Amino acid sequence: MAEKDYKEVISKIDSIAQKVYSDLTKAEIPHLNLSTRTKANIRFDDNLNVWKYGKQTTERSAMSLDGAYMLLRTMYLVDFIKEMINQKKSSTLRETYYISEGWNLAKFSSQDESDLLAEDLEVITGCMREDFKLRPEEDGARVIGNLVIEEVTRNNAKKRIHCQDDVGDAGYGIPYNVEKEKLSFKQIDADFVMAIETGGMFDRLVENGFDTDSRAILVHLKGQPARSTRRFIKRLSEEKQLPVLVFTDCDPWSFRIYGSVAYGAIKTAHISEYLATPSAQYLGVTPSDIINYKLPTDTLTPEDIHALKSELDDPRFQDQFWKHEIKLQLEIGKKSEQQALAKYGLDYVTDTYLPEKLVELGLMKK
């Protein structure tokens, strides 16, 4: 992020302290308002084509002791963020939690508290935690494909990396910061991006040369994808106009992985326009595939059934395709994994299953 942008970030977090100070000088109980972060408050934004928080708000007030502690922690965290920006430092979310040990009464009782407060600041300011110099413990996922990335190294040098020729079997590791000042796409020769849920399937496609044979950029999601992974995918889609396909297992949790890539997750609905790729298409194993391909299955657990019924009301799964597939899965009571396709051999997924799916989507000729 450029220096002028950090000035804007500081201005926005300063406004939080100014609001609390203003309440105190007027002898009012300090409070902050922010969007209610629940599924019930998610609305589809027709302009952005993503799911965003609606108009429902919640108040964080010092009227209660817990609320007063929350505001105190907020002031400390705002000051800590400003200090990092000014010193050109950064902190992991875990380090931030431990830093608070020196904040006396303002220290967090758990990392969940500090993580949630960082998210609150995102909601209030409209910034991302990367703007606050806060980073997760883990980086993003892995990438393999005919793509040249230019990344700014720790020594501020620019290094070009070809995501086939310059990497091993593990691929290129997506860093936590994938904004333009850190990472840019220099050359690309591919027809689509395929985001893959499991490491086993990612490795299978790499070993079978699917990225080369099918002109694909393969991205390993590592389960529920990190924010940097979703941002990376969105940038590829927007800047290079590449179709994005999401290839997952057939269970309600995997459907939600697709939902977070395409429309955003509840926890990050306030920044969905930066992370979500609304044009992403589901390519994962479906309940219909279980029947049509006679795949090995496991029985749905009570938790799976509850999650599927919840998805029938989830605004991200309201079109006819999802309604039909979710109801079908509840009817057959079964779930299956990507790697169940190995029933027909190690090459079946790349020689038969995915080509058939890609032909249906118009991304491959028969």
Secondary structure as the mmCIF struct_conf table of DSSP 4:
data_model
#
loop_
_struct_conf.conf_type_id
_struct_conf.id
_struct_conf.beg_label_comp_id
_struct_conf.beg_label_asym_id
_struct_conf.beg_label_seq_id
_struct_conf.end_label_comp_id
_struct_conf.end_label_asym_id
_struct_conf.end_label_seq_id
HELX_RH_AL_P HELX_RH_AL_P1 GLU A 3 THR A 25
TURN_TY1_P TURN_TY1_P1 LYS A 26 ALA A 27
STRN STRN1 HIS A 31 SER A 35
BEND BEND1 THR A 38 THR A 38
HELX_RH_3T_P HELX_RH_3T_P1 LYS A 39 ASN A 41
STRN STRN2 ILE A 42 ASP A 45
TURN_TY1_P TURN_TY1_P2 ASP A 46 ASN A 49
STRN STRN3 VAL A 50 TYR A 53
BEND BEND2 LYS A 55 LYS A 55
STRN STRN4 THR A 57 SER A 61
TURN_TY1_P TURN_TY1_P3 ALA A 62 MET A 63
BEND BEND3 SER A 64 SER A 64
HELX_RH_AL_P HELX_RH_AL_P2 LEU A 65 GLN A 87
TURN_TY1_P TURN_TY1_P4 LYS A 88 LYS A 88
STRN STRN5 SER A 91 THR A 92
HELX_RH_AL_P HELX_RH_AL_P3 LEU A 93 ILE A 99
HELX_RH_3T_P HELX_RH_3T_P2 SER A 100 GLY A 102
BEND BEND4 TRP A 103 TRP A 103
HELX_RH_3T_P HELX_RH_3T_P3 ASN A 104 ALA A 106
BEND BEND5 SER A 109 SER A 110
HELX_RH_AL_P HELX_RH_AL_P4 GLN A 111 THR A 125
BEND BEND6 GLY A 126 GLY A 126
TURN_TY1_P TURN_TY1_P5 ARG A 129 LYS A 133
STRN STRN6 LEU A 134 ARG A 135
BEND BEND7 GLU A 137 GLU A 138
STRN STRN7 ARG A 142 ILE A 144
BEND BEND8 GLY A 145 ASN A 146
STRN STRN8 LEU A 147 VAL A 152
TURN_TY1_P TURN_TY1_P6 ARG A 154 ASN A 155
BEND BEND9 ASN A 156 ASN A 156
STRN STRN9 LYS A 158 HIS A 162
TURN_TY1_P TURN_TY1_P7 CYS A 163 ASP A 166
BEND BEND10 VAL A 167 VAL A 167
TURN_TY1_P TURN_TY1_P8 ASP A 169 ALA A 170
STRN STRN10 TYR A 172 GLY A 173
HELX_LH_PP_P HELX_LH_PP_P1 ILE A 174 PRO A 175
BEND BEND11 TYR A 176 TYR A 176
BEND BEND12 GLU A 179 GLU A 179
TURN_TY1_P TURN_TY1_P9 LYS A 180 LYS A 182
STRN STRN11 LEU A 183 ILE A 188
BEND BEND13 ASP A 191 ASP A 191
STRN STRN12 PHE A 192 ILE A 196
BEND BEND14 GLU A 197 GLU A 197
HELX_RH_AL_P HELX_RH_AL_P5 GLY A 199 GLU A 207
TURN_TY1_P TURN_TY1_P10 ASN A 208 GLY A 209
HELX_RH_AL_P HELX_RH_AL_P6 PHE A 210 ASP A 213
TURN_TY1_P TURN_TY1_P11 SER A 214 ARG A 215
STRN STRN13 ALA A 216 HIS A 220
BEND BEND15 GLY A 223 GLN A 224
HELX_RH_AL_P HELX_RH_AL_P7 ARG A 227 LYS A 240
STRN STRN14 VAL A 244 PHE A 247
STRN STRN15 CYS A 250 CYS A 250
BEND BEND16 ASP A 251 ASP A 251
HELX_RH_AL_P HELX_RH_AL_P8 PRO A 252 ALA A 262
TURN_TY1_P TURN_TY1_P12 TYR A 263 TYR A 263
HELX_RH_3T_P HELX_RH_3T_P4 ILE A 266 ILE A 271
HELX_RH_AL_P HELX_RH_AL_P9 SER A 272 LEU A 275
TURN_TY1_P TURN_TY1_P13 PRO A 278 SER A 279
STRN STRN16 GLN A 281 TYR A 282
BEND BEND17 GLY A 284 GLY A 284
HELX_RH_AL_P HELX_RH_AL_P10 PRO A 287 ASN A 292
TURN_TY1_P TURN_TY1_P14 TYR A 293 LYS A 294
STRN STRN17 ASP A 298 THR A 299
HELX_LH_PP_P HELX_LH_PP_P2 LEU A 300 THR A 301
HELX_RH_AL_P HELX_RH_AL_P11 PRO A 302 GLU A 311
TURN_TY1_P TURN_TY1_P15 LEU A 312 LEU A 312
BEND BEND18 ASP A 313 ASP A 313
HELX_RH_3T_P HELX_RH_3T_P5 PRO A 315 PHE A 317
BEND BEND19 ASP A 319 ASP A 319
HELX_RH_AL_P HELX_RH_AL_P12 GLN A 320 ILE A 332
TURN_TY1_P TURN_TY1_P16 GLY A 333 GLY A 333
STRN STRN18 LYS A 334 LYS A 335
STRN STRN19 SER A 336 SER A 336
HELX_RH_3T_P HELX_RH_3T_P6 GLN A 338 TYR A 344
TURN_TY1_P TURN_TY1_P17 LEU A 346 ASP A 347
HELX_RH_AL_P HELX_RH_AL_P13 TYR A 348 TYR A 348
HELX_RH_PI_P HELX_RH_PI_P1 VAL A 349 TYR A 353
HELX_RH_AL_P HELX_RH_AL_P14 LEU A 354 GLU A 360
TURN_TY1_P TURN_TY1_P18 LEU A 361 GLY A 362
BEND BEND20 LEU A 363 MET A 364
#
